[in-house]
């Protein structure tokens, strides 16, 4: 007599995975665009899931709106960066323990490292964080805490975030149903390589332009 097969225990999902699934669930909602704006805003200071996740899902479903979704992500993300700057400028001495304890990506060591970057070139540091997988939220809050001018943050963020989200939109628009696979595999290395090329261009211009 054979024994009945035992059922496998259910797979337990961690809190970040459940949050990731919750973000994706908005792709099937009529309020998906509003959710994208809110998530893009919140990710710039404390939310752990990048807006690319929802932007890609929305764009794959409606490729003709890919660039519209990119604009929503960029504008809301830069606005969230301003909010992060305000937290750093006015509330960091009160909120630092909470961020270091509960917000993924934050640690005293990372914060101190960003402070050293801002002593060099704050614009390029913020641009790199806005464009690549580097935790952008650490840079927005550190910018306020380190008295980086708000205009520098807005300009660098607008450039970096727009390039990133419109790159996602272009891939989704031109590759259609295969875009998610392409972005999952190549987005991070592509943004890093492009960022190095752009930063290298800035540095070359600085040294090649004659000083007055």
PyMOL commands that set and color helices and strands:
alter all, ss='L'
color gray80, all
select helices_A, chain A and resi 15-28+32-43+52-61+63-90+92-102+108-118+122-131+136-145+150-208
alter helices_A, ss='H'
color red, helices_A
deselect
rebuild
show_as cartoon
